[in-house]
């Protein structure tokens, strides 16, 4: 069975509610820390929607597709056209050794068309955070440029992404064990849209 057929057979009613619960906990933790800093993700010239992120989970792929299915046909067609352009332009820039800074095809007039269904990194990007890999010392990463500028004189407020990555990995592993899907994923939003 090929990837598309296998994905089509996944019982979304079993898996997506568990993902939504995890994503809600991410949103609450992010919002709590952002509020403590007084940080609002608006008016940024270093828009994270211009950043090339790769997504690796089948769960996020399924959720993205669920969001796309809720768009009206004209909006979906426009977004898919943008996805084709973004994927093409990204390949061209990467072939020249350049880092692409191209607007996400789901960004329309500064807003995400499928905001509720956005992937994990779209939810967690921006804040300074810790990540604790097993067997390694914790790593603290700075937030986006806007966050760093706004909080330069403030003390760090702990925001540990580790539990979210671990919970996502556990859920993803269970999904893959249940479905037998072994295909590795490493796709941008545009590439996931076009799969």
MARKE-789469 format. One record per atom (N, C-alpha, C): x, y, z; residue in one letter. Coordinates in steps of 0.02 Angstrom, whole numbers. Layout:
BEGIN
NODE      c1      c2      c3  resn
NODE       X       Y       Z     A
...
END
This chain:
BEGIN
NODE      c1      c2      c3  resn
NODE      42     -59       0     X
NODE       0       0       0     X
NODE      44      62       0     X
NODE      29     109     -45     X
NODE      71     169     -47     X
NODE      50     218       8     X
NODE      91     270      15     X
NODE      83     318      70     X
NODE      13     350      69     X
NODE     -10     373      11     X
NODE     -75     406       8     X
NODE    -132     359      29     X
NODE    -129     298       5     X
NODE    -181     250      23     X
NODE    -180     235      98     X
NODE    -120     227     126     X
NODE    -113     212     197     X
NODE    -139     271     239     X
NODE    -122     331     219     X
NODE    -144     390     256     X
NODE    -220     398     252     X
NODE    -247     384     194     X
NODE    -319     390     183     X
NODE    -358     343     230     X
NODE    -328     287     248     X
NODE    -362     237     290     X
NODE    -357     252     365     X
NODE    -318     301     384     X
NODE    -310     317     456     X
NODE    -375     344     484     X
NODE    -395     317     541     X
NODE    -455     341     576     X
NODE    -438     406     612     X
NODE    -455     461     580     X
NODE    -438     526     608     X
NODE    -474     539     674     X
NODE    -533     510     683     X
NODE    -570     520     745     X
NODE    -535     489     805     X
NODE    -490     442     792     X
NODE    -451     412     846     X
NODE    -391     455     863     X
NODE    -357     482     813     X
NODE    -293     514     823     X
NODE    -295     590     831     X
NODE    -338     623     794     X
NODE    -337     696     795     X
NODE    -360     727     862     X
NODE    -408     698     897     X
NODE    -424     726     963     X
NODE    -365     724    1012     X
NODE    -326     671    1010     X
NODE    -267     668    1054     X
NODE    -216     721    1034     X
NODE    -208     732     969     X
NODE    -163     785     946     X
NODE    -190     853     968     X
NODE    -255     865     961     X
NODE    -284     929     980     X
NODE    -274     943    1055     X
NODE    -278     891    1095     X
NODE    -266     899    1167     X
NODE    -194     922    1180     X
NODE    -147     890    1145     X
NODE     -76     908    1152     X
NODE     -64     980    1128     X
NODE     -91     997    1070     X
NODE     -82    1064    1043     X
NODE    -113    1117    1089     X
NODE    -169    1101    1119     X
NODE    -200    1149    1166     X
NODE    -155    1161    1226     X
NODE    -123    1108    1250     X
NODE     -78    1117    1308     X
NODE     -17    1159    1287     X
NODE       7    1151    1226     X
NODE      61    1194    1201     X
NODE      39    1267    1200     X
NODE     -20    1278    1172     X
NODE     -46    1346    1166     X
NODE     -53    1379    1235     X
NODE     -79    1342    1284     X
NODE     -87    1370    1351     X
NODE     -19    1388    1382     X
NODE      29    1343    1376     X
NODE      96    1356    1405     X
NODE     129    1415    1370     X
NODE     125    1417    1304     X
NODE     154    1472    1266     X
NODE     122    1538    1287     X
NODE      55    1539    1288     X
NODE      19    1600    1305     X
NODE      36    1625    1375     X
NODE      44    1579    1421     X
NODE      59    1597    1491     X
NODE     128    1632    1494     X
NODE     177    1604    1460     X
NODE     244    1633    1462     X
NODE     246    1698    1422     X
NODE     214    1699    1364     X
NODE     212    1760    1323     X
NODE     178    1817    1363     X
NODE     125    1800    1398     X
NODE      90    1851    1438     X
NODE     135    1877    1494     X
NODE     172    1833    1525     X
NODE     218    1854    1579     X
NODE     271    1902    1553     X
NODE     292    1892    1491     X
NODE     341    1938    1460     X
NODE     307    2001    1434     X
NODE     242    1999    1422     X
NODE     209    2053    1388     X
NODE     223    2051    1313     X
NODE     236    1991    1287     X
NODE     254    1982    1217     X
NODE     193    1966    1175     X
NODE     185    2003    1120     X
NODE     131    1991    1073     X
NODE     162    1982    1004     X
NODE     142    1931     971     X
NODE     171    1914     906     X
NODE     135    1953     851     X
NODE     150    2018     847     X
NODE     119    2060     795     X
NODE     170    2111     770     X
NODE     159    2132     709     X
NODE     200    2186     681     X
NODE     273    2169     672     X
NODE     288    2107     657     X
NODE     357    2085     654     X
NODE     382    2085     581     X
NODE     438    2117     570     X
NODE     468    2115     503     X
NODE     503    2048     491     X
NODE     521    2012     544     X
NODE     553    1947     539     X
NODE     499    1893     545     X
NODE     446    1901     507     X
NODE     387    1858     510     X
NODE     406    1785     506     X
NODE     385    1745     556     X
NODE     402    1674     556     X
NODE     369    1638     498     X
NODE     317    1667     468     X
NODE     286    1637     409     X
NODE     331    1641     348     X
NODE     386    1679     353     X
NODE     436    1681     299     X
NODE     493    1631     311     X
NODE     491    1599     368     X
NODE     545    1553     387     X
NODE     530    1483     360     X
NODE     581    1451     333     X
NODE     572    1383     308     X
NODE     579    1334     366     X
NODE     523    1306     387     X
NODE     523    1254     438     X
NODE     508    1188     405     X
NODE     540    1135     428     X
NODE     523    1068     406     X
NODE     482    1034     460     X
NODE     432     998     439     X
NODE     386     963     485     X
NODE     396     888     474     X
NODE     396     851     529     X
NODE     417     781     526     X
NODE     364     731     547     X
NODE     306     753     568     X
NODE     259     705     596     X
NODE     199     693     549     X
NODE     179     631     547     X
NODE     120     611     510     X
NODE      58     644     541     X
NODE      59     651     607     X
NODE       3     683     642     X
NODE      -9     754     618     X
NODE      45     793     612     X
NODE      37     862     589     X
NODE      16     864     516     X
NODE      40     817     477     X
NODE      18     812     407     X
NODE     -57     800     404     X
NODE     -81     752     443     X
NODE    -153     737     444     X
NODE    -194     798     466     X
NODE    -168     833     517     X
NODE    -203     891     544     X
NODE    -205     948     493     X
NODE    -149     958     459     X
NODE    -147    1009     407     X
NODE    -198     993     352     X
NODE    -201     930     332     X
NODE    -248     910     280     X
NODE    -320     920     304     X
NODE    -332     908     369     X
NODE    -398     920     398     X
NODE    -416     994     392     X
NODE    -369    1037     406     X
NODE    -380    1109     400     X
NODE    -394    1129     328     X
NODE    -356    1102     282     X
NODE    -366    1118     211     X
NODE    -435    1096     187     X
NODE    -458    1039     213     X
NODE    -524    1013     192     X
NODE    -580    1060     213     X
NODE    -568    1104     262     X
NODE    -619    1151     284     X
NODE    -621    1215     245     X
NODE    -575    1225     198     X
NODE    -574    1286     158     X
NODE    -624    1280     100     X
NODE    -653    1337      80     X
NODE    -696    1335      21     X
NODE    -652    1323     -41     X
NODE    -683    1300     -95     X
NODE    -645    1277    -153     X
NODE    -602    1332    -184     X
NODE    -626    1394    -186     X
NODE    -587    1448    -216     X
NODE    -526    1465    -173     X
NODE    -536    1469    -108     X
NODE    -481    1484     -62     X
NODE    -429    1428     -65     X
NODE    -452    1366     -66     X
NODE    -407    1309     -70     X
NODE    -367    1311    -135     X
NODE    -400    1324    -190     X
NODE    -365    1326    -255     X
NODE    -311    1380    -255     X
NODE    -327    1438    -228     X
NODE    -277    1492    -224     X
NODE    -218    1472    -181     X
NODE    -233    1442    -123     X
NODE    -179    1420     -78     X
NODE    -136    1366    -110     X
NODE    -167    1319    -146     X
NODE    -129    1266    -179     X
NODE     -85    1296    -235     X
NODE    -110    1346    -269     X
NODE     -69    1380    -320     X
NODE      -9    1413    -288     X
NODE     -20    1446    -231     X
NODE      37    1476    -195     X
NODE      85    1422    -171     X
NODE      59    1365    -149     X
NODE     103    1311    -125     X
NODE     148    1286    -182     X
NODE     121    1280    -241     X
NODE     161    1258    -299     X
NODE     217    1309    -312     X
NODE     200    1373    -310     X
NODE     250    1425    -322     X
NODE     303    1426    -267     X
NODE     281    1419    -205     X
NODE     329    1419    -149     X
NODE     376    1360    -153     X
NODE     349    1301    -168     X
NODE     391    1241    -173     X
NODE     441    1248    -229     X
NODE     419    1274    -286     X
NODE     464    1284    -343     X
NODE     518    1335    -327     X
NODE     498    1392    -300     X
NODE     546    1445    -285     X
NODE     595    1424    -230     X
NODE     571    1386    -183     X
NODE     615    1361    -130     X
NODE     669    1315    -159     X
NODE     649    1270    -203     X
NODE     698    1225    -235     X
NODE     750    1264    -274     X
NODE     728    1316    -310     X
NODE     774    1356    -350     X
NODE     825    1393    -305     X
NODE     800    1423    -251     X
NODE     845    1459    -205     X
NODE     894    1411    -170     X
NODE     869    1353    -149     X
NODE     912    1304    -116     X
NODE     966    1278    -164     X
NODE     948    1269    -228     X
NODE     995    1246    -278     X
NODE    1052    1297    -288     X
NODE    1037    1361    -275     X
NODE    1088    1413    -280     X
NODE    1125    1423    -214     X
NODE    1108    1383    -164     X
NODE    1140    1389     -98     X
NODE    1113    1445     -55     X
NODE    1055    1470     -73     X
NODE    1024    1524     -35     X
NODE     971    1497      13     X
NODE     961    1532      68     X
NODE     908    1514     115     X
NODE     844    1550      95     X
NODE     792    1512      79     X
NODE     730    1544      58     X
NODE     696    1583     114     X
NODE     669    1640      98     X
NODE     626    1679     143     X
NODE     564    1696     103     X
NODE     520    1647      99     X
NODE     460    1653      57     X
NODE     399    1644     102     X
NODE     350    1686      92     X
NODE     289    1683     134     X
NODE     255    1615     128     X
NODE     234    1589     185     X
NODE     197    1526     187     X
NODE     135    1531     142     X
NODE     120    1480     103     X
NODE      63    1484      58     X
NODE      -5    1487      94     X
NODE      -5    1473     159     X
NODE     -67    1477     197     X
NODE     -77    1544     230     X
NODE     -29    1590     221     X
NODE     -35    1657     248     X
NODE     -72    1699     197     X
NODE    -130    1725     217     X
NODE    -168    1768     172     X
NODE    -184    1832     209     X
NODE    -159    1887     183     X
NODE    -169    1953     214     X
NODE    -146    1954     286     X
NODE     -90    1919     300     X
NODE     -60    1920     366     X
NODE     -90    1871     416     X
NODE    -137    1832     394     X
NODE    -169    1783     439     X
NODE    -164    1713     410     X
NODE    -159    1664     454     X
NODE    -156    1594     433     X
NODE    -226    1570     415     X
NODE    -233    1542     356     X
NODE    -298    1517     334     X
NODE    -323    1458     376     X
NODE    -277    1421     405     X
NODE    -297    1363     445     X
NODE    -267    1367     515     X
NODE    -271    1425     545     X
NODE    -238    1440     609     X
NODE    -248    1385     661     X
NODE    -308    1362     669     X
NODE    -322    1310     719     X
NODE    -282    1246     705     X
NODE    -266    1233     642     X
NODE    -234    1172     621     X
NODE    -159    1180     608     X
NODE    -130    1236     629     X
NODE     -60    1249     615     X
NODE     -15    1199     653     X
NODE      44    1184     625     X
NODE      90    1136     657     X
NODE     120    1162     722     X
NODE     154    1116     756     X
NODE     183    1129     822     X
NODE     232    1188     821     X
NODE     277    1190     773     X
NODE     328    1243     774     X
NODE     296    1311     763     X
NODE     241    1313     726     X
NODE     205    1377     716     X
NODE     176    1401     782     X
NODE     163    1355     828     X
NODE     135    1372     893     X
NODE     189    1392     943     X
NODE     248    1362     937     X
NODE     300    1370     987     X
NODE     354    1421     969     X
NODE     358    1440     906     X
NODE     410    1485     883     X
NODE     402    1555     915     X
NODE     459    1585     929     X
NODE     458    1654     953     X
NODE     489    1663    1021     X
NODE     467    1623    1070     X
NODE     492    1631    1139     X
NODE     559    1597    1149     X
NODE     601    1627    1191     X
NODE     661    1592    1214     X
NODE     638    1529    1250     X
NODE     676    1475    1243     X
NODE     653    1411    1271     X
NODE     711    1364    1287     X
NODE     695    1314    1327     X
NODE     742    1261    1343     X
NODE     721    1198    1306     X
NODE     771    1157    1292     X
NODE     759    1090    1263     X
NODE     808    1043    1297     X
NODE     781     988    1324     X
NODE     821     941    1362     X
NODE     822     874    1327     X
NODE     874     861    1287     X
NODE     881     797    1254     X
NODE     911     747    1303     X
NODE     885     685    1303     X
NODE     912     634    1349     X
NODE     988     626    1340     X
NODE    1023     626    1397     X
NODE    1095     616    1396     X
NODE    1135     678    1380     X
NODE    1102     735    1372     X
NODE    1136     798    1355     X
NODE    1117     851    1406     X
NODE    1159     901    1412     X
NODE    1142     959    1453     X
NODE    1085     997    1420     X
NODE    1044    1030    1459     X
NODE     990    1070    1430     X
NODE    1019    1125    1385     X
NODE     983    1139    1332     X
NODE    1004    1191    1285     X
NODE     951    1246    1287     X
NODE     973    1307    1297     X
NODE     928    1364    1295     X
NODE     938    1400    1229     X
NODE     883    1412    1195     X
NODE     885    1448    1131     X
NODE     849    1514    1139     X
NODE     876    1564    1105     X
NODE     844    1630    1108     X
NODE     781    1629    1066     X
NODE     738    1676    1077     X
NODE     677    1681    1038     X
NODE     691    1716     972     X
NODE     638    1733     938     X
NODE     644    1769     875     X
NODE     674    1838     888     X
NODE     692    1872     836     X
NODE     724    1938     842     X
NODE     679    1988     880     X
NODE     615    1989     864     X
NODE     569    2035     897     X
NODE     567    2021     972     X
NODE     560    1957     989     X
NODE     558    1937    1060     X
NODE     623    1958    1095     X
NODE     679    1944    1063     X
NODE     745    1960    1093     X
NODE     752    2035    1105     X
NODE     731    2075    1056     X
NODE     735    2148    1064     X
NODE     690    2172    1121     X
NODE     630    2145    1125     X
NODE     581    2169    1175     X
NODE     598    2146    1246     X
NODE     635    2091    1252     X
NODE     646    2063    1319     X
NODE     719    2066    1340     X
NODE     759    2104    1305     X
NODE     831    2106    1317     X
NODE     849    2119    1390     X
NODE     812    2162    1423     X
NODE     828    2180    1492     X
NODE     790    2139    1544     X
NODE     753    2089    1521     X
NODE     711    2050    1567     X
NODE     746    1984    1585     X
NODE     728    1958    1643     X
NODE     752    1891    1663     X
NODE     716    1838    1622     X
NODE     751    1783    1611     X
NODE     722    1727    1574     X
NODE     665    1695    1615     X
NODE     609    1685    1582     X
NODE     553    1649    1612     X
NODE     554    1579    1582     X
NODE     561    1528    1622     X
NODE     568    1460    1595     X
NODE     511    1439    1549     X
NODE     532    1415    1491     X
NODE     485    1386    1442     X
NODE     520    1325    1413     X
NODE     501    1267    1438     X
NODE     533    1204    1419     X
NODE     490    1170    1366     X
NODE     517    1165    1305     X
NODE     480    1132    1251     X
NODE     483    1056    1256     X
NODE     528    1029    1296     X
NODE     541     958    1298     X
NODE     479     916    1307     X
NODE     436     930    1356     X
NODE     377     887    1366     X
NODE     332     884    1304     X
NODE     328     939    1267     X
NODE     285     940    1208     X
NODE     315     897    1152     X
NODE     381     902    1142     X
NODE     413     859    1092     X
NODE     408     785    1112     X
NODE     415     771    1176     X
NODE     411     702    1198     X
NODE     340     674    1189     X
NODE     290     714    1208     X
NODE     221     691    1200     X
NODE     204     682    1126     X
NODE     228     727    1084     X
NODE     216     721    1012     X
NODE     250     657     985     X
NODE     311     644    1007     X
NODE     347     584     984     X
NODE     311     520    1006     X
NODE     285     519    1066     X
NODE     249     460    1090     X
NODE     185     449    1050     X
NODE     148     502    1038     X
NODE      87     497     999     X
NODE     102     476     927     X
NODE     154     505     899     X
NODE     173     488     830     X
NODE     194     415     826     X
NODE     233     392     875     X
NODE     255     322     875     X
NODE     195     274     878     X
NODE     147     290     921     X
NODE      87     248     926     X
NODE      49     246     861     X
NODE      42     304     828     X
NODE       7     308     764     X
NODE      43     264     712     X
NODE     108     270     709     X
NODE     146     232     659     X
NODE     145     157     674     X
NODE     148     139     737     X
NODE     144      68     755     X
NODE      77      39     736     X
NODE      24      78     746     X
NODE     -44      55     731     X
NODE     -55      50     656     X
NODE     -29      98     618     X
NODE     -43     100     546     X
NODE       9      63     505     X
NODE      69      53     532     X
NODE     122      22     493     X
NODE     156      69     444     X
NODE     139     133     446     X
NODE     170     182     401     X
NODE     240     198     426     X
NODE     289     187     384     X
NODE     358     198     404     X
NODE     391     255     365     X
NODE     357     283     316     X
NODE     385     336     275     X
NODE     409     393     320     X
NODE     470     416     308     X
NODE     496     474     345     X
NODE     469     538     313     X
NODE     454     586     355     X
NODE     429     650     330     X
NODE     479     704     348     X
NODE     491     747     301     X
NODE     531     808     311     X
NODE     509     857     258     X
NODE     454     891     274     X
NODE     422     933     224     X
NODE     406    1002     252     X
NODE     408    1051     207     X
NODE     383    1117     224     X
NODE     306    1115     219     X
NODE     274    1168     241     X
NODE     201    1173     234     X
NODE     182    1164     161     X
NODE     216    1200     116     X
NODE     199    1195      45     X
NODE     205    1124      20     X
NODE     258    1090      39     X
NODE     267    1021      17     X
NODE     214     975      46     X
NODE     195     985     109     X
NODE     141     944     138     X
NODE      76     956     102     X
NODE      63    1018      84     X
NODE       1    1033      48     X
NODE      -2     996     -18     X
NODE      55     988     -50     X
NODE      57     958    -117     X
NODE      63     882    -117     X
NODE      75     853     -58     X
NODE      80     779     -55     X
NODE      15     746     -76     X
END
